[in-house]
Amino acid sequence: MKQFQRTAIATGAAQFVLMASGAMFAHGAYAADAVKKDEATTVVVVGQRAALESAAARKRTADEIIDSVVADDIGKLPDKSVTEVLQRMPGVTIDRILGRADPLQGVGEDNRFAAEGSGVSIRGLSYVRSELNGRDSFSANGGRALSFEDVPPELLAGIDVYKNPSAERIEGAIGGLVDLRTAMPFDFKGFKGGVTAEATRSQQRGTTAPAFSGMLSNRWNTSLGQVGALIDVSRSKVATRSNGMGVGHYFPRIDAVVGDTSGQERWVPPGVNWNTGDYDRTREGVYGALQWKKGDWVSGLTYFRTKYKLATAENQQFMQVNPRNVMVSDATFDSHGALLTGTLTDPQDKGLLIGSNARSVGRESATTDIAWNTKWKASEQLSFDLDLQHTRSTTEGWDNLVALNAYMAKQVVDLRGDIPQVTFDASDRAFLSDVANYNWDSTQQHRDVAFATQNALKLDGKYTFDHPILQDLRFGFRQTERNSLTQANTPNSQWTGLGASWAVGPATWQPLSSMISLGDPRFNKFNTTQPFRGFFNGKTSVPALVVPTQGLTGSGSPPPGFFTLHEFVQAVCKPDHLSDDICNWKPAPFGDPIARNKQGERTQSIYGQLRFGFDNLRFPVDGNVGVRVVRTKEMAEGYTLLDATKPEDAASGVPMFAAMSNKQNFDNTYTNTLPTLNLRMKASDELQFRFAASQGMSRPDFYKMQAYTTLSVSPKRDPDPTDPNKQILRTIDYTGSANGNTQLKPTRSNNLDLTAEYYFGKGNSLTLALFNKKLKDIVIDRTTLVPIKDVTGRSHDFLLTSPVNGARGRVSGLELGYQQYFDMLPGLLSGFGVSANYTYINSKLDVGLPGNRTWCTPTTPETTIIGALGGCDTDGRYLSGDLPVMGLSKNAYNLALLYDKGPVSARLAYSWRSAAMTAIHTWGTYDTSGISMNPDDPKFNQGYSANYVLPAWAGAYGQLDMGIQFKATDNLTVNFDASNLTDALYKSYNQQGIGMKLYGVNYTGRRFTVSARYAF
């Protein structure tokens, strides 16, 4: 397939020349009688109601179980982002947090609020595959699907979600398949065009951002056949502001309350933090399509390109205290002993160590999809479909941060409400606004660059039977070649201390003689005051802080200002530490083996699918049965590192291992056979039932297959009782860790669906779907034994922590949908309608945790891995019970009140999902600062005695949106849209033994959009 891209472009260019020359000889515009009704599908969508009726018709007549959304008009899907459109559909939920799954594409902090939504789950599962016009599509995000927030909704004609795809669909969609559909020139009768201009204003940010989109399409009769051309462009901006407040994890204390000597266990957080961030998003898209038809041939060439740019500018106050040293007075507690109100202090240190920072996070992504399709009707019964596709996606991200620190006397907190409250007296506020009280603390730099490409060839055939039962046989072959490369700064070198408190002191190991104080004129640069005006729209207030200037964190990795800041360190560095890393700073290396993931993948698949129908039965039955067989070869390039055994260790009995450090190539080949069955029974003209059964698979994400493994041989010795100058070899630890696993298999599932669909009136429906999915080979991190041979050929078992196919799960539930316009009502009331759906999901995840687990302290490799899988509290106690499948909300619903009458169309839509676990072992949920309360632990009640891991949860979230559309003339329509009318707060929690504890709350406020669309 090396010549694929060149061939596809050449073929497309030839088609363009052919079509262009034909158009030149056309005798004017497209004639009214140019196309017979059976030769083209005409799509004329007018208004909200027509779009809903069209979507219901697609669901009703589909061969599979699907849900659809259709554009109201040119460039008019019902929401402002693809993710927000998807969340309205039954069984589909979205995340509200900015973040990248690939650890190389960020520093792991995924707690920034996404105003337009982010990741998509279907029926509680993130194994979602994305398509563009029925072809595989993806982003260079280390995974396998599109970053849906990157795609301009203005370019789309509709979206289909397949819940249980048939054999003719491309494999890889255990959760579901999202197909983004664009318009083609032959979808319209003739000349068609439209332009839209809009402005969006964020209430919290107070700024207005413009957007524009436009489409032109036409078709002609020529001597060379019918030709059509379409061009669609869009550009939009969003500017929002997010305010956030957070609470630290709760730690067990028996001596934290001032004056209380009872020894009663209390749970006290180290304090409250707050932040603000400005979010600027620019999204651009270009789509073009050419079509040609003559006789038995139809051909089309499409070009689709999206560009996405995100930039955030943030300031934060955060706590850096040792939780073991925090004291609380004037305190109240809940029934579990968790702090509700009180005054926090740290008398053991110089005060409460806080930080303030400036941070810039950004990303620029682009995806290009070029595809050529040709259909040939070889005979009345036999037809063929050839499809060639080239996809290329790139992304570059950065995340730069500069922090200050200061010692604050106290923090008065009230944790009883939805928003944590902090109270500061005049002396506190004066302290926080005085630049002389701050010191330079640290810097962080991050940059990542990734690209992914895929070439795909697909050949399908269809043989139509002349038979009372057999309808047609569909068959085909598909071959792909995909490559990806992700590179980033070396992870352990991204954060660097400046005047961090631990580095300052008289001890010989401490490299700095003093803090780098902004009270010193030499260092009083690059700072400003952040006033936090209008915080949470007045629902709470926080004091002004001194923060680094945003310019320090600007473009570059590292930004130029970092060099000046690290020169400050040299001014206070002790002479005998000038060669230390903190005093002799160097920018983090880029693209080292540990921060480089190169992957390749080849697939070949064949399928056969038979469609049939028993029309003469009392209740007619039709359907399809098929099987898809796919062979996958994964390829990775990377390293396995092991230091050679030292001669002195070998002399004492340590096995001799040769050094491993060379680049290696890894491959993994597997074959999957995936049968499918879809049945539909028509009980009446209005009522039908469906049954679907299938086996599915989803390949592991590319970031989980990174080929980088470090191994170590660590001898443990005891003193020789006969000679104090010698040691005796006691044992040898063979350990290792892997960033990924090149031998991962796909996650597989057995899927069952049963639906009842009742269609009545014009576009009205009541539907029920029951589903059950049994999953196996779910990828989790686990410690396993891996045999490695020494130089003599003897094998030794290394305890290696890596991703493995180590879990099973089950997801079952129901989806209920209802849609109706009340035409029976009199007058203006007949324009009212309602659209509603509800999803219930129950799940179980079995990761093989021991049932009798109690304490995860004292810390051992075994307790660490069990805690990472099932959670370990800050007191060193395992969290009890099984955790659910990640990303799954047990309940979710959408309710929309609709109105369509005359020139007015309106929608008031509320979307809600219940809480969902988002991660177990991720940034901000784990640390080594736990306090072990295990009475058998030698480190009982000591600081930093428990490695805790707290499952992270997204709280229940609901949002009310509104849209009003007025058709001023046959061509001109004006719209007003409002998002988040309820001023909803997004909350995140950490699961602890004392319950779900608030970790963060975010507020973005309302957004208002005014637009005008002119169609012609």
FENNORHU-V906522 format. One line per field, one symbol per residue. phi: phi as a letter, one per 30 degrees, with the letter a starting at -180 (. if undefined). burial: 1 if it has 24 or more other C-alpha atoms within 12 Angstrom, else 0. A space follows every 10 residues. Layout:
BEGIN
phi->???
burial->???
END
This chain:
BEGIN
phi->.dcedddddd dddddddddd ddddcdcjdd ddcdbdddca cccbcbiddd dddddddddd cddbdbbbbb ddaeibddbc bdddddddce icbbdbbdlc ddddclcjcc cddcdcibdc bbhiccdccc bbhicebacd cicbcddddd cddddcclbc ccdbdddddd djbddlbccd ccdbeddcda dbaabbbbbc bcdddibcbc abbabbbabb cbdckdbbbb bbbaabbbbb bccbbbbddd cdbcbcdeic cdiddbcbdd kcbbabbccb bbbbabbbbb bbbahccbbb bbbbbbbbbb bbbbbbcbcb ddddcdcbbh cbbddciddc blccbbddcd kddcbbbbbb baabbbbbbc bbbbcbcdad ccbbbcbcbb bbbbabbbac bbbcbaccda bcbbcdcdce cbcbdddddd ddccdddcbd cabbbabbbb bbbacbbbbc bbccdcbdcd caccbabbbb bbbbbbbade edcdcbdcce dddclddddd dcdadcdddd edcdbhbacc dhdidhhida bbddbdbddd ddcddjbdde dddddddedd dcddedbdcd edcbdbedeb ieedcbbcbb abbbbbbbbc cbacdcdece bblbbabbcb cbbcbbbabc cbddddeddd dcjdedcddc addbcbbaba bbcbdbbbbb ccdadccbbb bbbacbbbdd ddddcecbbc cbcbdcbcdd dcbddbbcdc abccbabbda bdcdcddcbc bbbbbbbccb icidabbbbc bbbccbiddb dacbcbdbcd ddjdcbdcdc cadbdbbbab bblbbbbbba ccddddhddd ddabbbabbc bcbbbccidd dcdbccbddb eddddddddb jbddcicddd idddddiccd baabbbccbb ahdcbbbbbc bbbddbdcac cbeicbaccd cdcddcdece icdhcbdcbc ecbddebbbc bbbbbbddbd ccbcbbbbch ddhdcccbbc dbddjdceca bbbcicbbbc bbbccb
burial->0001100100 1100110111 0110000011 0000100000 0010111111 1111111111 0111111111 1111111111 1111111111 1111111111 1111111101 1111111111 1111111111 1111111111 1111111111 1111111111 1111111111 1111111111 1111111111 1111111111 1111100011 1111111111 1100111111 1111111111 1111111111 1111111000 0000111111 1111111111 1111111111 1111001111 1111111111 1111111111 1111111110 1010001111 1111110000 1111111111 1111111111 1111111000 0011111111 1111111111 1111111111 1111100111 1111000110 0111111111 1111111111 1111111111 1111000000 1111111111 1111111111 1011111111 1111000001 1111111100 0011111111 0101111001 1111111111 1111111110 1110111111 1111001000 0111111111 1011111111 1111111111 1110000000 1111111111 1111111111 1100100000 0001111101 0000011111 0111111111 1100001111 1111111111 1111111111 1111100000 0000000000 0101111111 1111111111 1111111111 0011111111 1111111111 1111000101 0000010111 1111111111 1111111111 1100000000 1111111111 1111111110 0001111110 1111111111 1111111111 0011111111 1111111111 1011111111 1111111111 1111111111 1111000000 1111111111 1111111111 1111111000 0011111111 1011111111 1111011111 1111111111 111110
END
